[in-house]
Amino acid sequence: MAKRICTVILIVSLYILPGCTNPNSGVSRVLPPRTQPSLGTSQQLNLTDAGEIDIVENIVANRQAYRQGLELLVKYYTRTGDNDKLSWANRELRALNVMPQYNYIVPVVAQKNYRQTVQIPDADILYEDARIQKEQAERGIGLKLFVNKDLYRMALRKFEDLIKKYPNSDKIDDAAYMAGEISEYFEDYSIAKEYYECAYKWDPDTLHPARFRAARILDKQMHRNDEALKLYKEAVKIEGRYDSNREWKAFAEERISALEKTGES
């Protein structure tokens, strides 16, 4: 499926300024609760020279060490019967459990000229695992108005791991589309757009409505009308051939008409 590698390492800032043209809520990057944290080791970093990945990895190690330290305190005060301090430690641990913790690195893929498209059994297994987890998060809830957000985030991590670990797999375009859907659900729009773009660049004849969805984000969220109009037209021509995309095609044709009228005024 995959034809070529899309052009980016995407390390996206969480945009919070009003009027930002690439809006990201950052919610998809919140890490699911860790049920079995491992002990991390803090490193002394030279903050002048440290890059983003070094800093984030150090944060992750410190988070894990902090959580495990609190858990050890809870066990210690339970064993010694110091109820006051046990209450303090439990309170701090509960606060840590509800405090958002972000995965600041958003890896789409490095810029490489991979052209092989091969079936990789391990990638297939990882993709199927992530796809099932995504479906489980959506199960019984119809139009994705409500999902199991932790399962959704865990599925997103697996799709991202697949792209990172198996960049020549014939599943990377499917994984990118799925990652785009999840990111869009969490209103991380520019991240979702990047994933949709990767999906149709890696497989120009994709059955997924990746162009339609990227165009809708450009149109509705970013208000980049010229780019949206061009991509809507491309989507109608290419992805609109498939019966499964009939509703998307009708929506795109309406938006093309509206955007062309806007451009004339």
Stockholm file with secondary structure:
# STOCKHOLM 1.0

chainA/1-265         MAKRICTVILIVSLYILPGCTNPNSGVSRVLPPRTQPSLGTSQQLNLTDAGEIDIVENIVANRQAYRQGLELLVKYYTRTGDNDKLSWANRELRALNVMPQYNYIVPVVAQKNYRQTVQIPDADILYEDARIQKEQAERGIGLKLFVNKDLYRMALRKFEDLIKKYPNSDKIDDAAYMAGEISEYFEDYSIAKEYYECAYKWDPDTLHPARFRAARILDKQMHRNDEALKLYKEAVKIEGRYDSNREWKAFAEERISALEKTGES
#=GR chainA/1-265 SS CCCSCCSCCCCCCCCCSTTCSSCBCCGGGBCCCCSSCCCCCCCCCCTTTCCHHHHHHHHHHHHHHHHHHHHHHHHHHHHHTCHHHHHHHHHHHHHHHHSCCBCCCCCCCCCCCCCCCBCCHHHHHHHHHHHHHHHHHHTTCTTTSSCCHHHHHHHHHHHHHHHHHCTTBTTHHHHHHHHHHHHHHTTBHHHHHHHHHHHHHHCTTCSSCHHHHHHHIIIIISCCHHHHHHHHHHHHHHGGGSGGGHHHHHHHHHHHHHHHHHHHC
#=GC SS_cons         CCCSCCSCCCCCCCCCSTTCSSCBCCGGGBCCCCSSCCCCCCCCCCTTTCCHHHHHHHHHHHHHHHHHHHHHHHHHHHHHTCHHHHHHHHHHHHHHHHSCCBCCCCCCCCCCCCCCCBCCHHHHHHHHHHHHHHHHHHTTCTTTSSCCHHHHHHHHHHHHHHHHHCTTBTTHHHHHHHHHHHHHHTTBHHHHHHHHHHHHHHCTTCSSCHHHHHHHIIIIISCCHHHHHHHHHHHHHHGGGSGGGHHHHHHHHHHHHHHHHHHHC
//
